[in-house]
Amino acid sequence: MRAIIVGAGIAGQAAALRLRQAGWETLIVERAPGRRGGGYGVTFGGIGYDAAERMGILPALKDRAFITNELVYHKPDGRRRFSLTRETIAATIGNRSISILRGDIETVLYEAIHDTTEIRFATTIKAVDQDEHAVHVTLSDNTTEHADLLIGADGLHSTTRALVFGPEEKYRLDLDHMVAVYMLARKPSGIAEGTTGTLSQGGRTVAVINVGDGRNVAFFGFRSNHTAGHPTDNPHTILPQVYGDMNWIVPEVLQGLESAGSIYFDTISQIVADRWSHGRVVLLGDAAWCVTLFAGYGSALAIGGAGLLGTALETNPGNIHTALTNWETQLRPEVAKKQKLARRVKGVYAPANPLALWLTQLPLRLASLSPVRSYMTRRYIKG
Ligand SMILES: Cc1cc2nc3c(=O)[nH]c(=O)nc-3n(C[C@H](O)[C@H](O)[C@H](O)COP(=O)(O)OP(=O)(O)OC[C@H]3O[C@@H](n4cnc5c(N)ncnc54)[C@H](O)[C@@H]3O)c2cc1C
């Protein structure tokens, strides 16, 4: 059996790994000229953690996980508002969950597959045709590849989805926010080693994560409006425009834009599709269901979804249709739950007025109190 996978992100590479383990031959086509790397910090747990354990990559992921010593919430003038300690953070994420950079998950997957899966970089798909025996895929280098299954793991703006399921507008639900992420060449002076600092003010959030190994990630999330908030906006112009009046370390972080290698900049949007497969073509990861960073679960679903897809194909040999139907039935409730959660979080993320901000931070302030922390540690870590 052979699968062509579009996209060498977390979903695509996890699918290649799991399908190889199920005895499939795999080819990945990736639009970028090389491995992308970089990225923001994610909490990786739930079904992704379980699948990573079954797939044998959990030890490598744990090796690259980082621990945040303190998460400090700042006031607009830069003073500390309150903070969560290492123990509280551990208690909130639970004991079957890790913090890791998105790019490091990709690296772990790449190391697990690169000997057995060809990744054709600087290549995309141009056309898809299928019959009852195979799927035929025309690539941008004008070659045609044939396979039993085509997996569209090409992210929020998936070309596979556009070619087979219809235009993106039919499926994209914008959550009225934009996100920008880039690596900083050096640690801002106001961020201590191994800590994360964050400030939320007037519908805008900014955070800097110091991973503790010399890497620093700058994160911006803000409500979009008429003047700012289109994927075609230039982050070099728009970020100083939106954040230019903020204090604390913000001016220093904005300066880091100039030397940032690549900048992730996009709308925060979900993909809502009533089916994820069409014959021999299946969507996986953000291409199928993008739950958004508000859910904090996209990487987990990408690896968890790939794991379950491999198992469904393994247990239904020769019957792709049944495998895909069973897989979707099994996974859909988890995705629906996380999409719903993200839509709720949207309403309380980076609130514009100070009272709303105080109320949304209240649970975190409570979590930072010693009795609550002890309870959470007992309940989630030791229990
Ligand atoms: C700021 C932020 C914070 C997040 N925090 C968390 C978190 O705490 N926990 C969590 O679990 N998740 C989190 N997520 C979500 C998570 O990062 C994503 O859901 C996950 O990485 C999805 O991976 P993917 O492989 O489906 O898509 P992508 O990462 O978008 O990968 C798609 C790949 O396909 C390639 N591609 C695109 N188009 C084509 C094409 N036409 N042809 C060939 N290749 C193509 C791209 O270059 C890319 O390599 C966060 C996301 C963001 C933005």
PDBQT file of the ligand as one rigid body, heavy atoms in Angstrom, charges set to zero:
ROOT
HETATM    1  C1  LIG A 401       0.851  30.407  18.195  1.00  0.00    +0.000 C 
HETATM    2  C2  LIG A 401       0.339  29.005  18.206  1.00  0.00    +0.000 A 
HETATM    3  C3  LIG A 401       0.331  28.301  19.399  1.00  0.00    +0.000 A 
HETATM    4  C4  LIG A 401      -0.106  26.956  19.426  1.00  0.00    +0.000 A 
HETATM    5  N1  LIG A 401      -0.126  26.287  20.606  1.00  0.00    +0.000 NA
HETATM    6  C5  LIG A 401      -0.491  24.980  20.638  1.00  0.00    +0.000 A 
HETATM    7  C6  LIG A 401      -0.470  24.215  21.871  1.00  0.00    +0.000 A 
HETATM    8  O1  LIG A 401      -0.203  24.732  22.969  1.00  0.00    +0.000 OA
HETATM    9  N2  LIG A 401      -0.764  22.891  21.824  1.00  0.00    +0.000 N 
HETATM   10  C7  LIG A 401      -1.053  22.263  20.646  1.00  0.00    +0.000 A 
HETATM   11  O2  LIG A 401      -1.282  21.028  20.675  1.00  0.00    +0.000 OA
HETATM   12  N3  LIG A 401      -1.129  22.967  19.472  1.00  0.00    +0.000 NA
HETATM   13  C8  LIG A 401      -0.854  24.309  19.420  1.00  0.00    +0.000 A 
HETATM   14  N4  LIG A 401      -0.915  25.003  18.253  1.00  0.00    +0.000 N 
HETATM   15  C9  LIG A 401      -1.404  24.334  17.012  1.00  0.00    +0.000 C 
HETATM   16  C10 LIG A 401      -0.363  23.481  16.314  1.00  0.00    +0.000 C 
HETATM   17  O3  LIG A 401       0.872  24.122  16.148  1.00  0.00    +0.000 OA
HETATM   18  C11 LIG A 401      -0.893  23.081  14.935  1.00  0.00    +0.000 C 
HETATM   19  O4  LIG A 401      -2.235  22.675  15.078  1.00  0.00    +0.000 OA
HETATM   20  C12 LIG A 401      -0.102  21.933  14.385  1.00  0.00    +0.000 C 
HETATM   21  O5  LIG A 401       1.238  22.312  14.217  1.00  0.00    +0.000 OA
HETATM   22  C13 LIG A 401      -0.724  21.519  13.033  1.00  0.00    +0.000 C 
HETATM   23  O6  LIG A 401       0.158  20.923  12.224  1.00  0.00    +0.000 OA
HETATM   24  P1  LIG A 401      -0.178  20.579  10.699  1.00  0.00    +0.000 P 
HETATM   25  O7  LIG A 401       0.910  19.665  10.298  1.00  0.00    +0.000 OA
HETATM   26  O8  LIG A 401      -1.599  20.122  10.568  1.00  0.00    +0.000 OA
HETATM   27  O9  LIG A 401      -0.120  21.957   9.877  1.00  0.00    +0.000 OA
HETATM   28  P2  LIG A 401       1.107  22.907   9.555  1.00  0.00    +0.000 P 
HETATM   29  O10 LIG A 401       2.013  23.051  10.709  1.00  0.00    +0.000 OA
HETATM   30  O11 LIG A 401       0.519  24.162   8.999  1.00  0.00    +0.000 OA
HETATM   31  O12 LIG A 401       1.940  22.151   8.412  1.00  0.00    +0.000 OA
HETATM   32  C14 LIG A 401       1.534  22.131   7.084  1.00  0.00    +0.000 C 
HETATM   33  C15 LIG A 401       2.735  21.806   6.202  1.00  0.00    +0.000 C 
HETATM   34  O13 LIG A 401       2.299  21.727   4.853  1.00  0.00    +0.000 OA
HETATM   35  C16 LIG A 401       3.111  22.544   4.027  1.00  0.00    +0.000 C 
HETATM   36  N5  LIG A 401       2.271  22.988   2.914  1.00  0.00    +0.000 N 
HETATM   37  C17 LIG A 401       1.303  23.941   2.934  1.00  0.00    +0.000 A 
HETATM   38  N6  LIG A 401       0.734  24.033   1.732  1.00  0.00    +0.000 NA
HETATM   39  C18 LIG A 401       1.345  23.114   0.936  1.00  0.00    +0.000 A 
HETATM   40  C19 LIG A 401       1.174  22.740  -0.409  1.00  0.00    +0.000 A 
HETATM   41  N7  LIG A 401       0.264  23.333  -1.196  1.00  0.00    +0.000 N 
HETATM   42  N8  LIG A 401       1.975  21.760  -0.921  1.00  0.00    +0.000 NA
HETATM   43  C20 LIG A 401       2.908  21.142  -0.136  1.00  0.00    +0.000 A 
HETATM   44  N9  LIG A 401       3.107  21.474   1.161  1.00  0.00    +0.000 NA
HETATM   45  C21 LIG A 401       2.325  22.438   1.685  1.00  0.00    +0.000 A 
HETATM   46  C22 LIG A 401       3.587  23.655   4.931  1.00  0.00    +0.000 C 
HETATM   47  O14 LIG A 401       4.783  24.257   4.438  1.00  0.00    +0.000 OA
HETATM   48  C23 LIG A 401       3.806  22.890   6.238  1.00  0.00    +0.000 C 
HETATM   49  O15 LIG A 401       5.076  22.294   6.288  1.00  0.00    +0.000 OA
HETATM   50  C24 LIG A 401      -0.543  26.339  18.215  1.00  0.00    +0.000 A 
HETATM   51  C25 LIG A 401      -0.541  27.079  17.008  1.00  0.00    +0.000 A 
HETATM   52  C26 LIG A 401      -0.132  28.391  17.007  1.00  0.00    +0.000 A 
HETATM   53  C27 LIG A 401      -0.168  29.181  15.701  1.00  0.00    +0.000 C 
ENDROOT
TORSDOF 0
